[in-house]
Amino acid sequence: MTTNLAECINFVLKGACSLSIAALVEATFEITKTWFVEWVFKIDTMLRAGHYYSENITTLPRKKSTRFGYVFCGKV
């Protein structure tokens, strides 16, 4: 795992070594800005549809409950 991670980072940094620091910062900013806009749009549409929790949060308990069976945790 560590070797694959190191090889991946080296591959990325080989392309980045020819760029200036300003170009790296600008590229990182643009990628982050794009990601942020996409997530804001997704969250806004979910809230408008009446979903208050992420799809990942609501589907995870269903997957786990079908895998392990139902376990009731509540007041006795």
trRosetta pair geometry for C-beta under 8 A, 3 or more apart (Angstrom, degrees):
i j d omega theta_ij theta_ji phi_ij phi_ji
1 4 6.0 -58 -150 37 29 108
1 5 6.3 26 154 -17 64 109
2 5 5.7 -57 -148 39 32 112
2 6 6.1 32 155 -19 67 107
3 6 5.7 -54 -145 37 30 110
3 7 6.3 30 155 -18 64 106
4 7 5.7 -54 -145 37 31 111
4 8 6.3 33 154 -21 64 106
5 8 5.7 -54 -149 34 31 113
5 9 6.4 27 155 -16 65 105
6 9 5.9 -54 -146 38 31 108
6 10 6.2 32 154 -19 65 108
7 10 5.7 -54 -145 38 30 112
7 11 6.3 35 154 -23 64 105
8 11 5.7 -53 -150 32 30 113
8 12 6.6 26 154 -15 63 105
9 12 5.8 -55 -150 38 33 109
9 13 6.1 25 156 -14 67 112
10 13 5.8 -60 -140 43 30 107
10 14 6.3 42 157 -33 65 100
11 14 5.9 -45 -151 19 28 115
11 15 7.5 19 155 -7 56 100
12 15 6.5 -65 -167 38 34 103
12 16 6.3 21 147 -13 69 117
13 16 5.2 -63 -140 45 41 111
13 17 6.2 57 159 -44 73 93
14 17 6.2 -39 -150 7 27 113
15 18 7.2 -63 -177 27 38 101
15 19 7.8 27 139 -14 65 111
16 19 5.5 -60 -159 32 54 114
16 24 6.1 63 -159 -101 110 118
19 23 4.4 -117 -177 85 108 130
19 24 5.5 127 111 -53 125 85
19 27 7.8 -15 176 -6 160 139
20 23 4.7 98 56 5 78 102
20 24 7.2 -142 96 -4 43 86
21 24 5.7 -55 -151 36 35 112
21 25 6.3 32 154 -17 68 106
22 25 5.8 -54 -146 38 31 109
22 26 6.2 30 155 -18 65 109
23 26 5.7 -54 -143 39 30 111
23 27 6.2 31 157 -20 65 107
24 27 5.8 -54 -145 37 28 110
24 28 6.3 27 156 -17 63 108
25 28 5.8 -56 -148 38 30 111
25 29 6.2 33 153 -22 64 108
26 29 5.6 -54 -147 36 31 114
26 30 6.4 30 156 -19 65 105
27 30 5.9 -54 -147 36 30 109
27 31 6.4 28 156 -16 64 107
28 31 5.9 -56 -147 38 30 109
28 32 6.2 27 156 -16 65 110
29 32 5.9 -59 -146 40 28 109
29 33 6.1 29 155 -22 65 109
30 33 5.6 -52 -143 36 29 113
30 34 6.4 31 156 -19 63 105
31 34 5.9 -54 -150 35 30 111
31 35 6.4 29 153 -17 64 108
32 35 5.7 -56 -147 38 31 112
32 36 6.2 33 154 -22 66 108
33 36 5.7 -54 -146 36 29 112
33 37 6.4 29 156 -18 64 105
34 37 6.0 -56 -149 35 29 109
34 38 6.5 29 154 -18 64 107
35 38 5.8 -57 -151 36 30 112
35 39 6.4 23 156 -13 66 109
36 39 6.0 -60 -147 40 29 106
36 40 6.2 30 156 -21 66 107
37 40 5.8 -53 -144 35 30 111
37 41 6.4 31 156 -18 63 106
38 41 5.9 -59 -153 36 28 110
38 42 6.4 26 152 -17 65 108
39 42 5.5 -52 -143 38 35 112
39 43 6.1 32 158 -17 68 106
40 43 5.9 -56 -143 40 29 107
40 44 6.1 32 155 -22 64 109
41 44 5.8 -55 -145 36 28 113
41 45 6.5 24 158 -15 63 105
42 45 6.1 -58 -150 37 29 106
42 46 6.4 28 153 -19 63 108
43 46 5.6 -55 -148 37 33 113
43 47 6.3 31 155 -18 67 106
44 47 5.9 -55 -147 37 30 108
44 48 6.3 28 155 -17 64 108
45 48 5.7 -54 -144 39 32 111
45 49 6.3 29 156 -17 64 109
46 49 5.8 -62 -150 39 30 108
46 51 4.3 -71 -177 70 88 117
46 54 7.5 1 -173 -111 167 48
46 55 7.7 -125 -117 -34 132 89
47 50 7.8 70 -177 -57 31 13
47 51 6.9 -91 -78 65 30 67
47 52 7.2 62 -116 -99 71 53
51 54 7.9 85 148 -100 117 17
51 55 7.4 -6 -177 -63 151 73
51 58 7.9 -94 -155 -18 108 148
53 57 4.7 -102 168 81 110 129
53 58 5.3 124 99 -50 118 99
54 57 4.6 94 61 4 86 102
54 58 7.1 -168 90 -2 46 85
55 58 6.0 -62 -145 43 34 104
55 59 5.9 20 163 -11 70 114
56 59 6.3 -62 -137 42 24 101
56 60 6.2 35 163 -35 62 108
57 60 6.2 -48 -145 19 25 115
58 61 7.3 -58 -165 31 32 99
58 62 7.4 24 148 -9 61 112
59 62 5.5 -61 -156 41 46 114
59 63 6.1 45 151 -23 77 105
60 63 5.8 -55 -147 35 32 110
60 64 6.3 25 158 -14 66 108
61 64 5.7 -58 -143 43 33 109
61 65 5.9 33 159 -22 69 109
62 65 5.9 -55 -141 36 27 108
62 66 6.5 21 161 -13 63 106
63 66 6.3 -62 -151 38 27 104
63 67 6.3 23 154 -18 63 113
64 67 5.6 -61 -146 39 32 112
64 68 6.0 -9 170 15 70 112
65 68 6.8 -70 -130 55 24 83
65 69 7.2 -53 -175 123 58 12
65 70 5.6 30 -164 -92 104 64
65 71 7.8 -138 -122 16 81 74
68 71 7.1 -23 118 -22 114 112
